[in-house]
Amino acid sequence: MKVSFASLVAGVVLLAPAAALAHHSFAAEYDVKKPVTLKGTVTKWNLELASPNVLVRQGWNRHSLTVGDVVTVQGAQAKDGSQMANARTVTLADGRKVFAFSPGGGDSQ
């Protein structure tokens, strides 16, 4: 099933994952064989990231992304076909990666 991410692209702001999703394994929710690349301007989001502790260890803070930033996000699409994805990498327009780790997502550092 093809899912249009066009509406999602315009609404990418990355925050910590919802508590309800944080307890599910990557493999249960996302399909590594369905990669997705989103490019757009940060306004709001529908992407899952690692826990807040992992994000802080990766250098994130509340100002890592701001409304208006142009980003490219690579990740894996939700298995249920919803417009949800697990972010593997987030790259700013200047090439800086502000996030490059997704537990269980097959990424290594």
Backbone as CSV, one residue per row, in Angstrom:
resi,resn,N_x,N_y,N_z,CA_x,CA_y,CA_z,C_x,C_y,C_z
1,MET,0.846,-1.175,0.000,0.000,0.000,0.000,0.888,1.234,0.000
2,LYS,0.690,2.081,-0.970,1.469,3.303,-1.038,0.831,4.360,-0.161
3,VAL,1.664,5.029,0.584,1.182,6.084,1.467,1.843,7.380,1.031
4,SER,1.062,8.386,0.810,1.601,9.676,0.419,2.114,10.401,1.650
5,PHE,3.381,10.746,1.612,3.973,11.472,2.723,4.059,12.964,2.423
6,ALA,3.457,13.387,1.309,3.539,14.798,0.934,3.021,15.712,2.029
7,SER,1.895,15.348,2.636,1.340,16.200,3.689,2.194,16.141,4.947
8,LEU,2.843,15.020,5.170,3.711,14.872,6.336,4.987,15.683,6.186
9,VAL,5.520,15.727,4.961,6.778,16.413,4.721,6.708,17.859,5.178
10,ALA,5.609,18.512,4.890,5.464,19.913,5.270,5.300,20.069,6.771
11,GLY,5.081,18.981,7.488,4.828,19.078,8.915,5.806,18.305,9.761
12,VAL,7.084,18.424,9.519,8.058,17.642,10.266,8.683,18.464,11.388
13,VAL,8.337,18.166,12.621,9.054,18.653,13.798,9.284,17.427,14.640
14,LEU,10.458,17.223,15.069,10.795,15.984,15.759,10.802,16.189,17.267
15,LEU,9.990,15.423,17.912,9.910,15.429,19.371,10.100,14.010,19.866
16,ALA,10.107,13.811,21.139,10.222,12.476,21.699,8.987,11.664,21.344
17,PRO,9.119,10.337,21.241,7.990,9.496,20.876,6.908,9.503,21.951
18,ALA,5.718,9.230,21.526,4.599,9.139,22.469,4.840,7.969,23.411
19,ALA,4.442,8.118,24.649,4.694,7.075,25.642,4.098,5.734,25.229
20,ALA,2.958,5.749,24.594,2.318,4.501,24.182,3.148,3.742,23.157
21,LEU,3.860,4.445,22.312,4.671,3.789,21.301,6.054,3.423,21.814
22,ALA,6.486,4.052,22.855,7.839,3.848,23.358,8.068,2.429,23.866
23,HIS,7.014,1.708,24.191,7.166,0.377,24.752,7.093,-0.723,23.705
24,HIS,6.915,-0.375,22.458,6.845,-1.371,21.395,8.186,-1.447,20.692
25,SER,8.541,-2.670,20.272,9.814,-2.818,19.580,9.727,-2.221,18.187
26,PHE,10.888,-1.855,17.663,10.958,-1.315,16.305,10.338,-2.294,15.318
27,ALA,10.724,-3.562,15.410,10.262,-4.571,14.459,8.754,-4.792,14.512
28,ALA,8.143,-4.535,15.657,6.694,-4.715,15.773,5.926,-3.588,15.091
29,GLU,6.519,-2.405,15.018,5.825,-1.227,14.508,6.255,-0.788,13.108
30,TYR,7.539,-1.007,12.758,8.098,-0.442,11.533,8.721,-1.513,10.658
31,ASP,8.755,-1.253,9.349,9.280,-2.203,8.376,10.561,-1.643,7.771
32,VAL,11.708,-2.213,8.145,12.999,-1.748,7.640,13.082,-1.914,6.120
33,LYS,12.265,-2.760,5.550,12.252,-2.970,4.098,11.400,-1.931,3.372
34,LYS,10.821,-0.992,4.118,10.035,0.103,3.540,10.659,1.437,3.960
35,PRO,11.832,1.745,3.390,12.479,2.996,3.756,11.709,4.199,3.227
36,VAL,11.816,5.290,3.943,11.148,6.526,3.544,12.121,7.684,3.747
37,THR,12.122,8.608,2.791,12.907,9.834,2.906,11.944,10.999,2.815
38,LEU,11.976,11.840,3.815,11.098,13.006,3.878,11.952,14.266,3.839
39,LYS,11.558,15.212,3.008,12.251,16.501,2.941,11.212,17.588,3.112
40,GLY,11.491,18.537,3.983,10.522,19.601,4.174,10.941,20.579,5.251
41,THR,10.033,21.470,5.542,10.240,22.511,6.537,9.564,22.111,7.835
42,VAL,10.267,22.276,8.924,9.752,21.906,10.236,8.551,22.780,10.604
43,THR,7.418,22.110,10.908,6.254,22.794,11.477,5.663,21.959,12.600
44,LYS,5.432,20.687,12.359,4.989,19.727,13.378,5.399,18.355,12.882
45,TRP,5.140,17.296,13.657,5.698,15.994,13.255,4.739,14.840,13.423
46,ASN,5.161,13.748,12.819,4.545,12.445,13.018,5.619,11.390,12.802
47,LEU,6.712,11.529,13.535,7.837,10.611,13.460,8.209,10.152,14.859
48,GLU,8.627,8.905,14.953,9.057,8.392,16.250,10.578,8.420,16.319
49,LEU,11.071,8.824,17.474,12.507,8.860,17.731,12.819,7.993,18.932
50,ALA,14.060,8.012,19.331,14.475,7.292,20.529,13.924,7.996,21.762
51,SER,14.199,7.425,22.924,13.735,8.011,24.178,14.417,9.353,24.414
52,PRO,13.834,10.195,25.265,14.464,11.482,25.567,15.902,11.339,26.065
53,ASN,16.192,10.316,26.872,17.560,10.121,27.370,18.536,9.866,26.229
54,VAL,18.138,9.032,25.278,19.001,8.742,24.134,19.204,10.006,23.301
55,LEU,18.134,10.773,23.099,18.248,12.010,22.325,19.227,12.989,22.973
56,VAL,19.156,13.132,24.288,20.066,14.027,25.001,21.506,13.541,24.848
57,ARG,21.726,12.238,24.963,23.078,11.693,24.792,23.591,11.915,23.373
58,GLN,22.682,12.003,22.407,23.063,12.262,21.017,23.274,13.754,20.748
59,GLY,23.055,14.586,21.762,23.298,16.009,21.625,22.055,16.863,21.398
60,TRP,20.884,16.235,21.443,19.639,16.990,21.252,19.356,17.868,22.455
61,ASN,18.697,18.985,22.179,18.099,19.801,23.219,16.843,20.422,22.617
62,ARG,16.138,21.213,23.373,14.862,21.755,22.886,15.035,22.700,21.711
63,HIS,16.272,23.107,21.425,16.518,24.033,20.320,17.201,23.356,19.128
64,SER,17.313,22.024,19.149,17.977,21.315,18.058,17.275,21.555,16.730
65,LEU,15.969,21.590,16.767,15.174,21.903,15.581,14.209,23.007,15.940
66,THR,14.046,23.947,15.026,13.085,25.011,15.252,12.179,25.138,14.041
67,VAL,11.019,25.701,14.248,10.082,25.930,13.161,10.792,26.724,12.073
68,GLY,10.681,26.249,10.857,11.322,26.902,9.720,12.581,26.205,9.242
69,ASP,13.173,25.325,10.074,14.343,24.569,9.629,13.950,23.652,8.480
70,VAL,14.827,23.547,7.488,14.623,22.604,6.395,15.408,21.345,6.744
71,VAL,14.742,20.199,6.711,15.371,18.943,7.108,15.109,17.849,6.084
72,THR,15.982,16.847,6.121,15.787,15.610,5.390,15.813,14.500,6.429
73,VAL,14.770,13.697,6.448,14.659,12.611,7.416,14.634,11.295,6.661
74,GLN,15.461,10.355,7.099,15.427,9.008,6.547,15.003,8.071,7.659
75,GLY,14.138,7.146,7.320,13.654,6.225,8.328,12.898,5.061,7.722
76,ALA,12.062,4.458,8.536,11.283,3.294,8.123,9.805,3.577,8.320
77,GLN,9.015,3.156,7.348,7.562,3.379,7.369,6.873,2.427,8.344
78,ALA,5.772,2.867,8.902,4.974,2.036,9.798,4.424,0.833,9.045
79,LYS,4.389,-0.311,9.703,3.864,-1.530,9.087,2.374,-1.440,8.792
80,ASP,1.641,-0.668,9.591,0.190,-0.607,9.416,-0.240,0.344,8.293
81,GLY,0.721,0.932,7.590,0.398,1.803,6.469,0.014,3.217,6.861
82,SER,0.032,3.526,8.155,-0.312,4.880,8.596,0.798,5.846,8.205
83,GLN,0.506,7.123,8.268,1.514,8.124,7.958,2.378,8.376,9.189
84,MET,3.100,7.356,9.563,3.996,7.376,10.714,5.287,6.722,10.282
85,ALA,6.399,7.203,10.790,7.690,6.624,10.468,8.600,6.715,11.679
86,ASN,9.625,5.860,11.685,10.648,5.893,12.706,11.866,6.543,12.085
87,ALA,12.300,7.665,12.625,13.432,8.407,12.063,14.745,7.709,12.366
88,ARG,15.556,7.537,11.347,16.893,6.956,11.491,17.942,8.062,11.443
89,THR,17.799,8.989,10.500,18.711,10.123,10.431,17.916,11.392,10.146
90,VAL,18.364,12.493,10.719,17.775,13.809,10.478,18.933,14.726,10.110
91,THR,18.854,15.298,8.916,19.936,16.142,8.424,19.394,17.533,8.127
92,LEU,20.084,18.559,8.652,19.711,19.950,8.378,20.193,20.351,6.993
93,ALA,19.680,21.459,6.486,20.019,21.935,5.149,21.522,22.145,4.978
94,ASP,22.235,22.504,6.056,23.681,22.737,5.963,24.498,21.453,6.062
95,GLY,23.812,20.303,6.148,24.499,19.017,6.189,24.717,18.445,7.573
96,ARG,24.464,19.240,8.609,24.640,18.736,9.978,23.576,17.704,10.291
97,LYS,23.999,16.591,10.893,23.064,15.574,11.353,22.774,15.843,12.819
98,VAL,21.498,16.075,13.128,21.133,16.350,14.509,20.579,15.101,15.177
99,PHE,20.484,14.017,14.431,20.025,12.749,14.991,20.414,11.650,14.041
100,ALA,21.060,10.630,14.517,21.491,9.547,13.633,21.477,8.212,14.362
101,PHE,20.390,7.930,15.042,20.323,6.663,15.767,18.873,6.296,16.003
102,SER,18.542,5.061,15.721,17.199,4.572,15.951,17.275,3.178,16.530
103,PRO,16.949,3.006,17.798,17.058,1.708,18.437,16.342,0.634,17.626
104,GLY,17.047,-0.435,17.326,16.436,-1.543,16.601,16.236,-1.270,15.127
105,GLY,16.609,-0.105,14.655,16.359,0.262,13.269,17.439,-0.147,12.305
106,GLY,18.417,-0.910,12.771,19.451,-1.394,11.890,20.587,-0.408,11.665
107,ASP,20.576,0.728,12.337,21.635,1.708,12.191,22.733,1.414,13.179
108,SER,23.942,1.651,12.792,25.041,1.520,13.737,25.903,2.761,13.660
109,GLN,26.564,3.063,14.735,27.407,4.262,14.747,28.843,3.878,14.907
